[in-house]
């Protein structure tokens, strides 16, 4: 397994190629992504245990959605059962990745608690709304900034880790290492990719809403709902497809354990 170093412009291509992949089977890919979200939301309703269960299962579901994108890319059939296909191989490693991620997130929140006395941690883990005093003091914002700073290397380590563990049988440690190195080598492409997402997820929708609000001042609320639904049904599946495209472009594998 070798991680290539790609030019910065490749980050733009990941998003456009992801959209092209989405268009090839947009109905089923959207159905799978929405089903995944609904399932995770339902499990998350269970206090504490729901958060633990969903976090443990995120890597396996990530592999499931990558299986769906790979099937679309190869012209293979795609159906609802593929949502659970990620649980069919190397499940122990995938659950271990979920456990490591959970521990890492708790550790990051614990560090952020130094800034806000645990308000962010209570909000993220227990759904407890911060006190007005915490919100007004700015300590919560400081805790969020600390958490985001520490979260960056964690995201890099996990970006490709589920696929490397699920498809190629990497151990959790090896998958995390290869993912981090791959992201580090391609930081320019990921920067362009992130900027492209910001443009399509926030700037363009804001401009569209602004124009519609001017033309249809009485229909602003409806237009906001329609644009939000469009983002969920189009941009979200496109992002998952772009994850697959980035993996396909970055990694050169001697053997693909399908």
C-alpha positions in Angstrom: 0.0 0.0 0.0 1.4 3.3 -1.1 0.0 6.8 -0.4 0.6 9.2 -3.4 1.2 12.9 -3.1 -1.3 14.7 -5.3 -1.4 18.4 -6.5 -3.6 20.9 -4.7 -6.1 21.1 -7.6 -6.9 17.4 -7.0 -8.9 18.5 -4.0 -11.4 20.3 -6.3 -11.7 17.2 -8.4 -12.6 15.0 -5.4 -15.7 17.1 -4.9 -16.7 17.3 -8.6 -16.0 13.6 -9.2 -17.9 12.8 -6.1 -20.9 14.6 -7.5 -20.5 12.7 -10.8 -20.5 9.4 -8.8 -23.6 10.5 -6.9 -25.5 11.3 -10.1 -24.9 7.7 -11.3 -27.2 6.3 -8.6 -28.5 9.4 -6.7 -31.6 7.8 -5.3 -30.1 4.8 -3.6 -27.0 6.7 -2.4 -29.2 9.4 -0.8 -31.4 6.7 0.7 -28.4 5.0 2.3 -27.0 8.2 3.7 -30.3 9.4 5.1 -31.0 5.9 6.5 -27.6 5.9 8.2 -28.3 9.3 9.8 -31.8 8.3 11.0 -30.5 5.0 12.5 -27.7 6.8 14.3 -30.1 9.4 15.6 -32.5 6.8 16.9 -29.7 5.0 18.8 -28.4 8.3 20.1 -31.7 8.8 21.9 -30.5 6.3 24.5 -28.6 8.4 27.1 -24.8 7.7 27.2 -25.1 4.2 25.9 -26.4 5.5 22.6 -23.4 7.8 22.1 -21.0 4.9 22.9 -22.8 2.5 20.6 -22.9 4.9 17.6 -19.3 5.9 18.0 -18.2 2.3 18.1 -20.1 1.6 14.9 -19.1 4.7 12.9 -16.1 3.0 11.2 -18.1 0.0 10.1 -20.9 2.2 8.7 -18.2 4.3 7.0 -17.0 1.1 5.2 -20.6 0.3 4.3 -21.0 3.7 2.6 -17.7 3.3 0.9 -18.8 -0.1 -0.3 -21.9 1.6 -1.8 -19.7 4.2 -3.6 -17.3 1.5 -4.9 -20.3 -0.5 -6.3 -21.5 2.6 -8.1 -18.0 3.2 -9.4 -17.7 -0.4 -10.7 -21.3 -0.5 -12.1 -22.3 -3.2 -9.6 -25.8 -3.6 -8.0 -26.7 -1.5 -5.1 -29.4 -2.2 -2.5 -30.4 -1.3 1.1 -28.6 -4.3 2.6 -25.2 -2.8 1.7 -25.8 -0.3 4.6 -24.7 -3.1 6.9 -22.0 -4.6 4.6 -19.2 -2.9 6.6 -19.9 -5.2 9.5 -19.1 -8.3 7.4 -15.3 -8.2 7.5 -12.6 -7.2 9.9 -15.2 -6.1 12.4 -12.9 -6.4 15.4 -10.5 -3.8 13.9 -13.4 -1.5 13.0 -14.9 -1.6 16.5 -11.4 -1.0 17.9 -11.1 2.1 15.7 -14.4 3.2 17.1 -13.3 2.6 20.7 -10.0 4.5 20.1 -11.9 7.4 18.6 -14.3 7.5 21.5 -11.4 7.6 24.0 -9.6 10.2 22.0 -12.7 12.4 21.9 -13.3 12.1 25.6 -9.6 13.0 26.1 -9.9 16.1 23.9 -13.1 17.2 25.7 -11.3 16.7 29.0 -8.5 19.0 27.9 -11.0 21.6 26.7 -12.6 21.4 30.1 -9.6 23.4 31.4 -11.1 26.4 29.7 -14.8 26.1 30.6 -15.0 23.8 33.6 -16.4 21.0 31.5 -19.4 22.8 29.9 -18.5 21.6 26.4 -17.9 18.1 27.6 -21.3 18.0 29.4 -23.0 19.4 26.3 -21.4 16.9 23.9 -21.6 13.8 26.1 -24.8 14.4 28.1 -26.7 16.9 26.0 -26.6 19.4 28.9 -27.2 23.0 27.8 -24.4 25.4 29.1 -25.3 28.0 31.6 -25.8 31.6 30.5 -22.8 32.7 32.5 -20.6 30.3 30.6 -22.0 31.5 27.3 -21.5 35.1 28.1 -18.0 34.7 29.5 -16.6 33.3 26.3 -15.1 30.3 28.1 -17.2 27.9 26.0 -15.8 29.5 22.8 -12.3 29.0 24.1 -13.0 25.4 24.9 -14.4 24.8 21.3 -11.3 26.4 19.8 -9.1 24.1 21.9 -11.2 21.0 20.9 -11.1 21.9 17.2 -7.3 22.3 17.3 -6.8 18.9 18.9 -9.5 17.4 16.7 -7.6 18.2 13.5 -4.9 15.5 13.8 -7.5 13.0 15.0 -9.5 13.6 11.8 -6.4 13.1 9.7 -5.7 9.8 11.4 -9.3 8.6 10.9 -10.0 9.9 7.4 -8.9 6.7 5.7 -8.5 4.4 8.7 -11.9 2.5 8.4 -11.3 1.7 4.7 -7.8 0.6 5.3 -8.9 -1.7 8.2 -12.1 -2.9 6.5 -10.8 -3.5 2.9 -7.2 -4.2 3.4 -7.1 -5.8 6.9 -4.8 -3.3 8.5 -4.5 -3.3 12.2 -6.0 -0.2 13.9 -2.6 1.3 14.6 -1.4 0.7 11.1 -4.6 2.1 9.6 -4.4 5.2 11.7 -0.8 5.8 10.9 -1.2 5.3 7.1 -4.3 7.6 7.1 -2.4 10.4 9.0 0.6 10.2 6.7 -1.6 10.2 3.6 -3.5 13.3 4.8 -0.3 15.0 5.8 1.3 14.4 2.4 -1.8 15.8 0.7 -2.5 18.8 2.9 -2.6 21.1 -0.1 -5.3 19.0 -1.8 -7.3 18.7 1.4 -7.1 22.5 1.9 -8.6 23.1 -1.6 -11.1 20.3 -0.9 -12.2 22.0 2.4 -12.5 25.4 0.6 -14.6 23.9 -2.1 -16.9 22.4 0.5 -17.2 25.8 2.2 -18.1 27.4 -1.1 -20.8 24.9 -2.0 -22.1 24.3 1.5 -22.3 27.9 2.8 -21.4 30.7 0.4 -23.4 29.6 -2.6 -26.5 28.7 -0.5 -26.3 32.0 1.3 -26.1 33.9 -2.0 -29.0 32.0 -3.4 -31.1 32.6 -0.3 -30.2 36.3 -0.4 -31.3 36.6 -4.0 -34.5 34.7 -3.3 -35.3 36.8 -0.3 -35.0 39.9 -2.5 -37.2 38.5 -5.2 -39.7 36.7 -2.9 -39.7 38.5 0.4 -42.8 36.6 1.6 -41.3 33.2 0.9 -38.0 33.4 2.7 -38.8 30.7 5.3 -40.0 28.3 2.6 -37.0 29.0 0.5 -34.7 28.4 3.4 -36.3 25.0 4.1 -36.1 24.0 0.4 -32.4 25.0 0.1 -31.6 23.1 3.4 -33.4 20.0 2.1 -31.5 20.3 -1.2 -28.2 20.5 0.7 -29.0 17.4 2.7 -30.2 15.3 -0.2 -27.5 16.3 -2.7 -24.4 17.7 -0.9 -24.3 15.0 1.9 -24.2 12.0 -0.5 -21.8 13.9 -2.7 -19.4 14.3 0.2 -19.5 10.6 1.0 -18.8 9.8 -2.6 -15.9 12.3 -2.6 -14.4 10.5 0.4 -14.3 7.4 -1.8 -12.8 9.3 -4.7 -10.1 10.7 -2.5 -9.2 7.3 -1.3 -9.2 5.9 -4.8 -6.8 8.7 -6.0 -4.4 8.7 -3.0 -3.8 5.0 -2.4 -2.3 2.5 -4.7 -2.9 -1.0 -3.4 -1.2 -4.1 -4.6 -4.3 -6.1 -3.7 -7.8 -5.0 -3.1 -9.6 -7.2 -0.5 -13.2 -6.6 -1.7 
